[in-house]
Amino acid sequence: MSVLAPFALAFVAGIVSFTSPCCLPLMPGYVSYVSGVAGGGSTLTLISQALRTTADTARRQMSFASSTFGATARYLPARSGIRSR
């Protein structure tokens, strides 16, 4: 067995994986996004939209986490028989 055989096998497996029906249709959008052709506005606008989306996501996650932990802290002692004052 040649030393290059595992690398050739990995390359062929990558090509097969790339041409799968799940991956190949996504490539044109990905390539245009990475190359910068797909932006509808300026770079500054795209960055501000991305930051706004990230901030909104973080705010929603923190809200969900605090609500969940608060509800757990409130109702778990009552279910376990521990009385609050």
C-alpha positions in Angstrom: 0.0 0.0 0.0 1.4 3.4 -1.0 1.9 6.2 1.5 -0.4 8.4 -0.6 -3.3 5.9 -0.6 -5.0 7.3 2.6 -4.7 10.8 1.2 -6.2 9.8 -2.1 -9.0 8.0 -0.4 -9.7 11.0 1.8 -9.7 13.3 -1.3 -12.2 11.0 -3.1 -14.4 10.8 0.0 -14.3 14.6 0.1 -15.4 14.9 -3.5 -18.2 12.4 -3.0 -19.3 14.3 0.1 -19.2 17.6 -1.7 -21.3 16.4 -4.6 -24.0 15.0 -2.3 -27.5 16.4 -2.7 -27.3 18.0 0.7 -24.2 20.0 0.1 -23.9 20.9 -3.6 -27.1 23.0 -3.9 -25.8 25.2 -1.1 -22.4 26.0 -2.7 -23.5 28.9 -5.1 -24.9 30.9 -2.2 -22.0 30.2 0.1 -19.4 31.1 -2.6 -21.2 34.3 -3.5 -21.5 35.3 0.2 -17.8 34.6 0.9 -16.7 36.4 -2.2 -18.7 39.4 -1.3 -20.9 39.4 -4.5 -24.1 38.7 -2.5 -24.5 41.7 -0.3 -27.3 44.0 -1.1 -25.7 46.9 0.7 -22.5 48.3 2.0 -20.2 46.4 4.2 -21.0 48.7 7.1 -24.7 48.1 6.8 -24.1 44.3 6.7 -21.9 44.5 9.8 -24.4 46.5 11.7 -27.2 44.1 10.7 -25.1 41.2 11.9 -24.3 42.9 15.2 -27.9 43.8 15.7 -29.0 40.2 15.0 -26.3 38.9 17.4 -27.4 41.3 20.2 -31.1 40.3 19.7 -30.2 36.6 19.9 -28.1 37.2 23.0 -30.9 39.2 24.6 -33.5 36.4 23.9 -31.2 33.7 25.2 -30.6 35.6 28.5 -34.3 36.3 28.9 -35.1 32.6 28.3 -32.4 31.5 30.7 -33.3 33.9 33.5 -37.0 33.0 33.1 -36.2 29.3 33.3 -33.9 29.6 36.2 -36.3 31.8 38.0 -39.2 29.5 37.6 -37.1 26.6 38.6 -35.9 28.4 41.8 -39.5 29.3 42.6 -41.3 26.0 42.0 -38.6 23.3 42.7 -38.5 23.8 46.5 -42.3 23.6 46.6 -42.3 20.3 44.7 -39.6 18.8 46.9 -41.4 19.7 50.2 -39.2 22.6 51.2 -41.2 25.5 52.5 -40.3 29.0 51.8 -40.8 31.7 54.4 
